[in-house]
Amino acid sequence: MTYIEYVCNVINNADSRVPIYTKQIAETAAQYYAITVKEASSAVSVALKRIMDNGTIPELRFYQKGVYYKTVVTPFGEAGIKKERIIADKYILPNIGYETGLSVMHKMGLTTQIPNKRVIVTNAAKDCIRTDKKLDIMIKPPKTEVNAENKYYLQTLDVLEMMDKAPIDEQEPYVIIANHIEKQNLRYDKLLALADVYYNQKTILQLAHIASAGGVRI
């Protein structure tokens, strides 16, 4: 099987609109051909260029360096790439980030206001807040490194930290958050421990109010 045939096979087996990463193709190609990843990356890049130039796969589209996708025609024209998948792959998965801000509060039912821009807390943000213009989101560094064990705790504490500043419409916000904590199986002692180290005193007081609303003592 030639490199072009190999890459075409991977692309043809991919779902429409889902990001196709050249890095991932190169990694699997390196194993298949028993070559280095660097060699595979070079071969895959050449193969993709020829596939695009020759129109071998007519629905294949270039999104940005290292990212392609297969489009699909709808009554409204060509459908673009699924940006949610790129956001997840780049900033959230596997357990390196989470969504925060008004969008989370809106989903929880605390506010009817919908933010102009979504905010993602992610380890990939390093040490500064910035905007990913291509994906139209804001990314910010976490208060502590995000992992599988703490991401929902930090997300919940972010909500508590914002309560004094956000336009909350719900009459019983503490009950809603208490129900959220119960649904996510979060422990109040762990919430308190994280709040004590990484959040301000107001956040700890908000947690006390929520614990009271949920019938829990902390």
C-alpha positions as CSV (number, residue, x, y, z in Angstrom):
1,M,0.0,0.0,0.0
2,T,1.4,3.4,-1.0
3,Y,1.4,6.3,1.4
4,I,-1.3,8.0,-0.6
5,E,-3.5,4.9,-0.5
6,Y,-2.9,4.7,3.3
7,V,-3.9,8.3,3.9
8,C,-6.9,8.0,1.6
9,N,-8.1,5.0,3.5
10,V,-7.9,6.8,6.8
11,I,-9.7,9.8,5.4
12,N,-12.5,7.7,3.7
13,N,-13.1,6.0,7.0
14,A,-13.4,9.3,8.9
15,D,-16.9,10.8,9.6
16,S,-17.9,13.9,7.8
17,R,-17.0,17.3,9.5
18,V,-14.9,15.6,12.1
19,P,-11.3,16.9,12.5
20,I,-8.7,14.8,10.8
21,Y,-5.3,15.4,12.3
22,T,-2.2,14.8,10.3
23,K,-0.3,14.1,13.5
24,Q,-2.5,11.2,14.3
25,I,-2.3,9.8,10.8
26,A,1.5,10.1,11.0
27,E,1.6,8.2,14.3
28,T,-0.4,5.3,13.0
29,A,1.5,5.3,9.7
30,A,4.8,5.1,11.6
31,Q,3.6,1.9,13.2
32,Y,2.2,0.5,10.0
33,Y,5.3,1.1,7.9
34,A,7.8,0.6,10.8
35,I,9.4,4.0,10.3
36,T,9.9,7.0,12.6
37,V,7.2,9.4,13.3
38,K,9.3,12.2,11.6
39,E,9.6,10.1,8.4
40,A,5.9,9.3,8.6
41,S,5.0,13.0,9.1
42,S,6.9,13.9,6.0
43,A,5.3,11.2,3.9
44,V,1.8,12.0,5.1
45,S,2.3,15.7,4.3
46,V,3.3,14.9,0.8
47,A,0.5,12.5,0.4
48,L,-2.1,15.0,1.6
49,K,-0.8,17.7,-0.7
50,R,-1.1,15.4,-3.7
51,I,-4.6,14.3,-2.6
52,M,-5.7,17.9,-2.4
53,D,-4.0,19.0,-5.6
54,N,-5.5,16.1,-7.6
55,G,-8.9,16.2,-6.0
56,T,-8.6,12.5,-5.2
57,I,-11.2,13.0,-2.3
58,P,-13.5,15.8,-3.6
59,E,-15.0,16.4,-0.2
60,L,-11.7,16.9,1.6
61,R,-11.1,20.4,3.0
62,F,-8.1,22.1,4.6
63,Y,-9.0,23.9,7.9
64,Q,-5.6,24.9,9.3
65,K,-2.1,23.5,9.5
66,G,-2.3,19.9,10.5
67,V,-6.1,19.8,10.4
68,Y,-8.4,18.6,7.6
69,Y,-12.1,17.5,7.4
70,K,-14.6,16.1,5.0
71,T,-17.4,18.5,4.1
72,V,-21.0,17.5,3.3
73,V,-23.4,19.4,1.2
74,T,-26.6,20.6,2.9
75,P,-29.5,22.7,1.5
76,F,-27.6,25.7,2.9
77,G,-24.3,24.9,1.3
78,E,-21.2,23.1,2.5
79,A,-21.1,22.3,6.2
80,G,-17.9,23.3,8.0
81,I,-15.8,21.4,10.5
82,K,-17.2,20.6,13.9
83,K,-15.5,23.3,16.0
84,E,-16.7,21.7,19.2
85,R,-14.6,18.7,18.5
86,I,-11.5,20.9,17.9
87,I,-12.2,22.9,21.1
88,A,-12.5,19.6,23.1
89,D,-9.4,18.0,21.5
90,K,-7.3,21.1,21.9
91,Y,-8.3,22.5,25.3
92,I,-10.5,20.0,27.2
93,L,-9.6,16.4,26.5
94,P,-8.4,14.3,28.1
95,N,-9.1,16.0,31.4
96,I,-7.0,19.1,30.8
97,G,-9.7,21.7,30.9
98,Y,-13.3,22.6,31.4
99,E,-15.8,25.3,30.3
100,T,-16.4,28.1,32.8
101,G,-18.2,31.5,33.0
102,L,-21.7,32.6,32.1
103,S,-22.2,29.7,29.7
104,V,-22.0,27.2,32.5
105,M,-24.2,29.3,34.8
106,H,-26.7,29.5,31.9
107,K,-26.7,25.7,31.5
108,M,-27.2,25.3,35.2
109,G,-30.3,27.6,35.0
110,L,-28.8,30.3,37.2
111,T,-29.0,33.0,34.5
112,T,-30.8,33.7,31.3
113,Q,-28.0,35.7,29.9
114,I,-25.9,34.1,27.1
115,P,-22.3,35.2,26.9
116,N,-20.8,36.7,23.7
117,K,-17.8,34.5,24.0
118,R,-17.3,31.2,25.7
119,V,-14.5,30.8,28.2
120,I,-12.4,27.6,28.6
121,V,-10.1,27.0,31.6
122,T,-7.3,24.8,30.4
123,N,-3.8,23.7,31.2
124,A,-2.9,24.6,27.5
125,A,-3.3,28.3,28.4
126,K,-0.1,28.2,30.3
127,D,0.1,31.5,32.3
128,C,-2.0,34.0,30.4
129,I,-5.5,34.7,29.3
130,R,-5.9,34.9,25.5
131,T,-8.5,34.6,22.7
132,D,-8.4,31.9,20.2
133,K,-9.8,33.9,17.3
134,K,-10.1,30.9,15.0
135,L,-12.4,29.1,17.4
136,D,-13.9,32.3,18.9
137,I,-13.3,31.4,22.5
138,M,-11.3,32.8,25.4
139,I,-8.9,30.5,27.2
140,K,-7.5,31.1,30.6
141,P,-5.0,29.2,32.9
142,P,-6.5,27.2,35.8
143,K,-5.9,28.1,39.4
144,T,-4.2,24.7,39.7
145,E,-3.5,22.1,37.1
146,V,-6.7,20.5,35.9
147,N,-7.1,16.7,36.1
148,A,-9.8,14.0,36.1
149,E,-10.2,14.3,39.8
150,N,-10.6,18.0,40.2
151,K,-12.1,19.4,37.0
152,Y,-15.8,19.4,38.2
153,Y,-14.8,20.7,41.6
154,L,-12.9,23.7,40.0
155,Q,-15.8,24.3,37.6
156,T,-18.3,24.4,40.5
157,L,-16.0,26.7,42.5
158,D,-15.7,29.0,39.6
159,V,-19.5,29.4,39.6
160,L,-19.4,30.2,43.3
161,E,-16.7,32.8,42.7
162,M,-18.8,34.5,40.0
163,M,-22.0,34.7,41.9
164,D,-21.5,38.2,43.2
165,K,-20.7,39.5,39.7
166,A,-23.0,37.5,37.5
167,P,-26.6,38.5,36.6
168,I,-28.4,35.7,38.4
169,D,-32.1,35.4,37.6
170,E,-33.0,32.3,39.6
171,Q,-34.8,32.9,42.9
172,E,-33.1,30.0,44.7
173,P,-29.6,29.8,43.2
174,Y,-28.2,28.0,46.3
175,V,-30.6,25.1,45.9
176,I,-29.8,24.8,42.2
177,I,-26.1,24.6,42.9
178,A,-26.6,22.2,45.8
179,N,-28.6,19.9,43.5
180,H,-25.8,20.2,40.9
181,I,-23.2,19.2,43.5
182,E,-25.3,16.2,44.5
183,K,-25.8,15.2,40.8
184,Q,-22.1,15.4,40.1
185,N,-21.4,13.4,43.3
186,L,-19.0,16.1,44.5
187,R,-17.8,16.1,48.1
188,Y,-18.2,19.2,50.2
189,D,-15.0,18.6,52.1
190,K,-13.0,18.5,48.9
191,L,-14.8,21.6,47.6
192,L,-13.9,23.4,50.9
193,A,-10.3,22.2,50.7
194,L,-9.8,23.5,47.2
195,A,-11.7,26.8,47.9
196,D,-9.5,27.4,50.9
197,V,-6.3,27.1,48.9
198,Y,-7.2,28.6,45.5
199,Y,-10.3,30.8,46.0
200,N,-11.2,33.9,48.0
201,Q,-13.1,34.1,51.3
202,K,-16.4,35.0,49.5
203,T,-16.3,31.7,47.6
204,I,-16.0,29.8,50.9
205,L,-19.0,31.7,52.3
206,Q,-21.0,31.0,49.2
207,L,-20.1,27.3,49.7
208,A,-21.4,27.5,53.2
209,H,-24.7,28.9,52.0
210,I,-25.0,26.2,49.4
211,A,-24.2,23.4,51.9
212,S,-26.9,24.8,54.2
213,A,-29.4,24.8,51.3
214,G,-28.5,21.2,50.6
215,G,-28.8,20.2,54.2
216,V,-25.1,19.6,54.7
217,R,-22.8,20.9,57.3
218,I,-19.2,21.8,56.5
